[in-house]
Amino acid sequence: MNSDIFKGQWKQLQGHARQQWAKLTDDDVSLIKGDKDVLLGKIQERYGRSKEDAMTELDTWLKAQEIR
């Protein structure tokens, strides 16, 4: 999912993101505003993941969210 699609679909993806990463707060979700890099940083921050691990996890999740 490219960045433009992610940004455009963020409203719909927010709930799914909160299910995937329950440690994300409402403030985190509001701050993300469809920016994948911000989401990546929040995953690293909340879960103590390395950048590479968080990126792999995010990419896997995004592929599962693709609208077919």
Backbone atoms as SQL, in Angstrom:
CREATE TABLE atoms (id INTEGER PRIMARY KEY, chain TEXT, resi INTEGER, resn TEXT, atom TEXT, x REAL, y REAL, z REAL);
INSERT INTO atoms VALUES
  (1, 'A', 1, 'MET', 'N', 0.855, -1.170, 0.000),
  (2, 'A', 1, 'MET', 'CA', 0.000, 0.000, 0.000),
  (3, 'A', 1, 'MET', 'C', 0.901, 1.232, 0.000),
  (4, 'A', 2, 'ASN', 'N', 0.718, 2.068, -0.996),
  (5, 'A', 2, 'ASN', 'CA', 1.585, 3.242, -1.056),
  (6, 'A', 2, 'ASN', 'C', 1.115, 4.314, -0.059),
  (7, 'A', 3, 'SER', 'N', 1.943, 5.305, 0.139),
  (8, 'A', 3, 'SER', 'CA', 1.695, 6.330, 1.154),
  (9, 'A', 3, 'SER', 'C', 0.421, 7.121, 0.901),
  (10, 'A', 4, 'ASP', 'N', 0.128, 7.417, -0.364),
  (11, 'A', 4, 'ASP', 'CA', -1.084, 8.181, -0.673),
  (12, 'A', 4, 'ASP', 'C', -2.343, 7.390, -0.333),
  (13, 'A', 5, 'ILE', 'N', -2.335, 6.106, -0.663),
  (14, 'A', 5, 'ILE', 'CA', -3.481, 5.255, -0.341),
  (15, 'A', 5, 'ILE', 'C', -3.618, 5.131, 1.171),
  (16, 'A', 6, 'PHE', 'N', -2.492, 4.931, 1.853),
  (17, 'A', 6, 'PHE', 'CA', -2.509, 4.811, 3.308),
  (18, 'A', 6, 'PHE', 'C', -3.106, 6.073, 3.934),
  (19, 'A', 7, 'LYS', 'N', -2.646, 7.204, 3.494),
  (20, 'A', 7, 'LYS', 'CA', -3.142, 8.475, 4.037),
  (21, 'A', 7, 'LYS', 'C', -4.641, 8.629, 3.769),
  (22, 'A', 8, 'GLY', 'N', -5.061, 8.279, 2.560),
  (23, 'A', 8, 'GLY', 'CA', -6.467, 8.404, 2.194),
  (24, 'A', 8, 'GLY', 'C', -7.371, 7.447, 2.941),
  (25, 'A', 9, 'GLN', 'N', -6.851, 6.299, 3.323),
  (26, 'A', 9, 'GLN', 'CA', -7.660, 5.295, 4.001),
  (27, 'A', 9, 'GLN', 'C', -7.419, 5.234, 5.507),
  (28, 'A', 10, 'TRP', 'N', -6.677, 6.182, 6.038),
  (29, 'A', 10, 'TRP', 'CA', -6.328, 6.136, 7.453),
  (30, 'A', 10, 'TRP', 'C', -7.547, 6.086, 8.359),
  (31, 'A', 11, 'LYS', 'N', -8.603, 6.826, 8.020),
  (32, 'A', 11, 'LYS', 'CA', -9.815, 6.820, 8.852),
  (33, 'A', 11, 'LYS', 'C', -10.340, 5.397, 9.010),
  (34, 'A', 12, 'GLN', 'N', -10.349, 4.632, 7.914),
  (35, 'A', 12, 'GLN', 'CA', -10.841, 3.258, 7.975),
  (36, 'A', 12, 'GLN', 'C', -9.843, 2.331, 8.651),
  (37, 'A', 13, 'LEU', 'N', -8.562, 2.617, 8.520),
  (38, 'A', 13, 'LEU', 'CA', -7.528, 1.739, 9.061),
  (39, 'A', 13, 'LEU', 'C', -7.263, 1.950, 10.548),
  (40, 'A', 14, 'GLN', 'N', -7.708, 3.078, 11.092),
  (41, 'A', 14, 'GLN', 'CA', -7.414, 3.387, 12.491),
  (42, 'A', 14, 'GLN', 'C', -7.835, 2.280, 13.444),
  (43, 'A', 15, 'GLY', 'N', -9.042, 1.795, 13.291),
  (44, 'A', 15, 'GLY', 'CA', -9.546, 0.741, 14.173),
  (45, 'A', 15, 'GLY', 'C', -8.734, -0.527, 14.058),
  (46, 'A', 16, 'HIS', 'N', -8.374, -0.871, 12.833),
  (47, 'A', 16, 'HIS', 'CA', -7.550, -2.065, 12.611),
  (48, 'A', 16, 'HIS', 'C', -6.164, -1.894, 13.229),
  (49, 'A', 17, 'ALA', 'N', -5.639, -0.690, 13.133),
  (50, 'A', 17, 'ALA', 'CA', -4.323, -0.416, 13.728),
  (51, 'A', 17, 'ALA', 'C', -4.391, -0.544, 15.247),
  (52, 'A', 18, 'ARG', 'N', -5.461, -0.040, 15.840),
  (53, 'A', 18, 'ARG', 'CA', -5.621, -0.143, 17.295),
  (54, 'A', 18, 'ARG', 'C', -5.770, -1.593, 17.727),
  (55, 'A', 19, 'GLN', 'N', -6.404, -2.430, 16.892),
  (56, 'A', 19, 'GLN', 'CA', -6.511, -3.855, 17.208),
  (57, 'A', 19, 'GLN', 'C', -5.141, -4.521, 17.120),
  (58, 'A', 20, 'GLN', 'N', -4.386, -4.172, 16.106),
  (59, 'A', 20, 'GLN', 'CA', -3.063, -4.763, 15.904),
  (60, 'A', 20, 'GLN', 'C', -2.084, -4.320, 16.980),
  (61, 'A', 21, 'TRP', 'N', -2.096, -3.027, 17.282),
  (62, 'A', 21, 'TRP', 'CA', -1.158, -2.454, 18.246),
  (63, 'A', 21, 'TRP', 'C', -1.961, -1.781, 19.355),
  (64, 'A', 22, 'ALA', 'N', -2.413, -2.566, 20.305),
  (65, 'A', 22, 'ALA', 'CA', -3.303, -2.086, 21.365),
  (66, 'A', 22, 'ALA', 'C', -2.650, -1.041, 22.267),
  (67, 'A', 23, 'LYS', 'N', -1.338, -0.964, 22.257),
  (68, 'A', 23, 'LYS', 'CA', -0.656, 0.027, 23.093),
  (69, 'A', 23, 'LYS', 'C', -0.701, 1.426, 22.502),
  (70, 'A', 24, 'LEU', 'N', -1.180, 1.566, 21.276),
  (71, 'A', 24, 'LEU', 'CA', -1.328, 2.896, 20.693),
  (72, 'A', 24, 'LEU', 'C', -2.472, 3.605, 21.404),
  (73, 'A', 25, 'THR', 'N', -2.228, 4.822, 21.815),
  (74, 'A', 25, 'THR', 'CA', -3.254, 5.609, 22.498),
  (75, 'A', 25, 'THR', 'C', -4.101, 6.360, 21.472),
  (76, 'A', 26, 'ASP', 'N', -5.203, 6.929, 21.950),
  (77, 'A', 26, 'ASP', 'CA', -6.022, 7.776, 21.077),
  (78, 'A', 26, 'ASP', 'C', -5.211, 8.956, 20.564),
  (79, 'A', 27, 'ASP', 'N', -4.359, 9.506, 21.428),
  (80, 'A', 27, 'ASP', 'CA', -3.501, 10.611, 21.004),
  (81, 'A', 27, 'ASP', 'C', -2.524, 10.165, 19.911),
  (82, 'A', 28, 'ASP', 'N', -1.965, 8.960, 20.064),
  (83, 'A', 28, 'ASP', 'CA', -1.063, 8.425, 19.036),
  (84, 'A', 28, 'ASP', 'C', -1.779, 8.356, 17.699),
  (85, 'A', 29, 'VAL', 'N', -2.964, 7.782, 17.712),
  (86, 'A', 29, 'VAL', 'CA', -3.736, 7.598, 16.474),
  (87, 'A', 29, 'VAL', 'C', -4.056, 8.958, 15.849),
  (88, 'A', 30, 'SER', 'N', -4.380, 9.928, 16.677),
  (89, 'A', 30, 'SER', 'CA', -4.660, 11.273, 16.167),
  (90, 'A', 30, 'SER', 'C', -3.419, 11.914, 15.560),
  (91, 'A', 31, 'LEU', 'N', -2.275, 11.696, 16.185),
  (92, 'A', 31, 'LEU', 'CA', -1.022, 12.271, 15.688),
  (93, 'A', 31, 'LEU', 'C', -0.566, 11.644, 14.371),
  (94, 'A', 32, 'ILE', 'N', -0.887, 10.395, 14.158),
  (95, 'A', 32, 'ILE', 'CA', -0.419, 9.678, 12.968),
  (96, 'A', 32, 'ILE', 'C', -0.958, 10.319, 11.701),
  (97, 'A', 33, 'LYS', 'N', -2.229, 10.667, 11.680),
  (98, 'A', 33, 'LYS', 'CA', -2.858, 11.372, 10.556),
  (99, 'A', 33, 'LYS', 'C', -2.517, 10.775, 9.195),
  (100, 'A', 34, 'GLY', 'N', -2.415, 9.458, 9.133),
  (101, 'A', 34, 'GLY', 'CA', -2.156, 8.810, 7.852),
  (102, 'A', 34, 'GLY', 'C', -0.704, 8.835, 7.423),
  (103, 'A', 35, 'ASP', 'N', 0.206, 9.170, 8.308),
  (104, 'A', 35, 'ASP', 'CA', 1.641, 9.209, 7.982),
  (105, 'A', 35, 'ASP', 'C', 2.295, 7.905, 8.440),
  (106, 'A', 36, 'LYS', 'N', 2.711, 7.094, 7.477),
  (107, 'A', 36, 'LYS', 'CA', 3.302, 5.790, 7.790),
  (108, 'A', 36, 'LYS', 'C', 4.546, 5.914, 8.655),
  (109, 'A', 37, 'ASP', 'N', 5.341, 6.940, 8.427),
  (110, 'A', 37, 'ASP', 'CA', 6.562, 7.116, 9.217),
  (111, 'A', 37, 'ASP', 'C', 6.245, 7.400, 10.688),
  (112, 'A', 38, 'VAL', 'N', 5.194, 8.154, 10.928),
  (113, 'A', 38, 'VAL', 'CA', 4.791, 8.436, 12.307),
  (114, 'A', 38, 'VAL', 'C', 4.288, 7.151, 12.961),
  (115, 'A', 39, 'LEU', 'N', 3.482, 6.368, 12.231),
  (116, 'A', 39, 'LEU', 'CA', 3.014, 5.084, 12.761),
  (117, 'A', 39, 'LEU', 'C', 4.196, 4.179, 13.068),
  (118, 'A', 40, 'LEU', 'N', 5.148, 4.120, 12.175),
  (119, 'A', 40, 'LEU', 'CA', 6.354, 3.315, 12.384),
  (120, 'A', 40, 'LEU', 'C', 7.063, 3.734, 13.671),
  (121, 'A', 41, 'GLY', 'N', 7.226, 5.021, 13.870),
  (122, 'A', 41, 'GLY', 'CA', 7.872, 5.531, 15.072),
  (123, 'A', 41, 'GLY', 'C', 7.095, 5.193, 16.338),
  (124, 'A', 42, 'LYS', 'N', 5.771, 5.261, 16.260),
  (125, 'A', 42, 'LYS', 'CA', 4.939, 4.935, 17.423),
  (126, 'A', 42, 'LYS', 'C', 5.030, 3.450, 17.765),
  (127, 'A', 43, 'ILE', 'N', 5.111, 2.594, 16.753),
  (128, 'A', 43, 'ILE', 'CA', 5.274, 1.156, 16.994),
  (129, 'A', 43, 'ILE', 'C', 6.615, 0.918, 17.694),
  (130, 'A', 44, 'GLN', 'N', 7.654, 1.570, 17.210),
  (131, 'A', 44, 'GLN', 'CA', 8.971, 1.439, 17.837),
  (132, 'A', 44, 'GLN', 'C', 8.913, 1.910, 19.294),
  (133, 'A', 45, 'GLU', 'N', 8.306, 3.049, 19.506),
  (134, 'A', 45, 'GLU', 'CA', 8.249, 3.658, 20.833),
  (135, 'A', 45, 'GLU', 'C', 7.435, 2.812, 21.810),
  (136, 'A', 46, 'ARG', 'N', 6.246, 2.410, 21.416),
  (137, 'A', 46, 'ARG', 'CA', 5.340, 1.700, 22.322),
  (138, 'A', 46, 'ARG', 'C', 5.751, 0.249, 22.571),
  (139, 'A', 47, 'TYR', 'N', 6.390, -0.371, 21.580),
  (140, 'A', 47, 'TYR', 'CA', 6.707, -1.790, 21.691),
  (141, 'A', 47, 'TYR', 'C', 8.196, -2.080, 21.809),
  (142, 'A', 48, 'GLY', 'N', 9.029, -1.066, 21.764),
  (143, 'A', 48, 'GLY', 'CA', 10.467, -1.265, 21.896),
  (144, 'A', 48, 'GLY', 'C', 11.072, -2.062, 20.759),
  (145, 'A', 49, 'ARG', 'N', 10.500, -1.933, 19.574),
  (146, 'A', 49, 'ARG', 'CA', 10.996, -2.651, 18.407),
  (147, 'A', 49, 'ARG', 'C', 12.123, -1.851, 17.744),
  (148, 'A', 50, 'SER', 'N', 13.023, -2.585, 17.094),
  (149, 'A', 50, 'SER', 'CA', 14.018, -1.906, 16.262),
  (150, 'A', 50, 'SER', 'C', 13.303, -1.356, 15.036),
  (151, 'A', 51, 'LYS', 'N', 13.927, -0.429, 14.357),
  (152, 'A', 51, 'LYS', 'CA', 13.319, 0.157, 13.161),
  (153, 'A', 51, 'LYS', 'C', 13.036, -0.926, 12.122),
  (154, 'A', 52, 'GLU', 'N', 13.978, -1.837, 11.942),
  (155, 'A', 52, 'GLU', 'CA', 13.821, -2.901, 10.950),
  (156, 'A', 52, 'GLU', 'C', 12.662, -3.827, 11.319),
  (157, 'A', 53, 'ASP', 'N', 12.570, -4.222, 12.598),
  (158, 'A', 53, 'ASP', 'CA', 11.492, -5.105, 13.038),
  (159, 'A', 53, 'ASP', 'C', 10.135, -4.417, 12.910),
  (160, 'A', 54, 'ALA', 'N', 10.069, -3.154, 13.306),
  (161, 'A', 54, 'ALA', 'CA', 8.822, -2.406, 13.206),
  (162, 'A', 54, 'ALA', 'C', 8.409, -2.247, 11.748),
  (163, 'A', 55, 'MET', 'N', 9.373, -2.009, 10.862),
  (164, 'A', 55, 'MET', 'CA', 9.080, -1.852, 9.446),
  (165, 'A', 55, 'MET', 'C', 8.542, -3.154, 8.853),
  (166, 'A', 56, 'THR', 'N', 9.155, -4.269, 9.219),
  (167, 'A', 56, 'THR', 'CA', 8.690, -5.572, 8.739),
  (168, 'A', 56, 'THR', 'C', 7.266, -5.832, 9.223),
  (169, 'A', 57, 'GLU', 'N', 7.029, -5.567, 10.504),
  (170, 'A', 57, 'GLU', 'CA', 5.700, -5.765, 11.078),
  (171, 'A', 57, 'GLU', 'C', 4.662, -4.872, 10.395),
  (172, 'A', 58, 'LEU', 'N', 5.010, -3.617, 10.184),
  (173, 'A', 58, 'LEU', 'CA', 4.094, -2.682, 9.526),
  (174, 'A', 58, 'LEU', 'C', 3.826, -3.102, 8.087),
  (175, 'A', 59, 'ASP', 'N', 4.856, -3.485, 7.358),
  (176, 'A', 59, 'ASP', 'CA', 4.674, -3.914, 5.965),
  (177, 'A', 59, 'ASP', 'C', 3.766, -5.132, 5.873),
  (178, 'A', 60, 'THR', 'N', 3.956, -6.093, 6.777),
  (179, 'A', 60, 'THR', 'CA', 3.125, -7.294, 6.800),
  (180, 'A', 60, 'THR', 'C', 1.667, -6.920, 7.078),
  (181, 'A', 61, 'TRP', 'N', 1.470, -6.033, 8.052),
  (182, 'A', 61, 'TRP', 'CA', 0.117, -5.587, 8.392),
  (183, 'A', 61, 'TRP', 'C', -0.531, -4.845, 7.228),
  (184, 'A', 62, 'LEU', 'N', 0.229, -3.977, 6.588),
  (185, 'A', 62, 'LEU', 'CA', -0.314, -3.210, 5.462),
  (186, 'A', 62, 'LEU', 'C', -0.725, -4.123, 4.312),
  (187, 'A', 63, 'LYS', 'N', 0.070, -5.131, 4.035),
  (188, 'A', 63, 'LYS', 'CA', -0.296, -6.080, 2.963),
  (189, 'A', 63, 'LYS', 'C', -1.601, -6.784, 3.292),
  (190, 'A', 64, 'ALA', 'N', -1.815, -7.098, 4.549),
  (191, 'A', 64, 'ALA', 'CA', -3.058, -7.758, 4.967),
  (192, 'A', 64, 'ALA', 'C', -4.255, -6.806, 4.863),
  (193, 'A', 65, 'GLN', 'N', -4.024, -5.508, 4.871),
  (194, 'A', 65, 'GLN', 'CA', -5.096, -4.516, 4.825),
  (195, 'A', 65, 'GLN', 'C', -5.481, -4.127, 3.403),
  (196, 'A', 66, 'GLU', 'N', -4.733, -4.585, 2.422),
  (197, 'A', 66, 'GLU', 'CA', -5.010, -4.213, 1.033),
  (198, 'A', 66, 'GLU', 'C', -6.454, -4.524, 0.658),
  (199, 'A', 67, 'ILE', 'N', -7.088, -3.589, 0.009),
  (200, 'A', 67, 'ILE', 'CA', -8.441, -3.820, -0.493),
  (201, 'A', 67, 'ILE', 'C', -8.320, -4.508, -1.833),
  (202, 'A', 68, 'ARG', 'N', -8.948, -5.630, -1.932),
  (203, 'A', 68, 'ARG', 'CA', -8.837, -6.448, -3.156),
  (204, 'A', 68, 'ARG', 'C', -9.955, -6.143, -4.103);
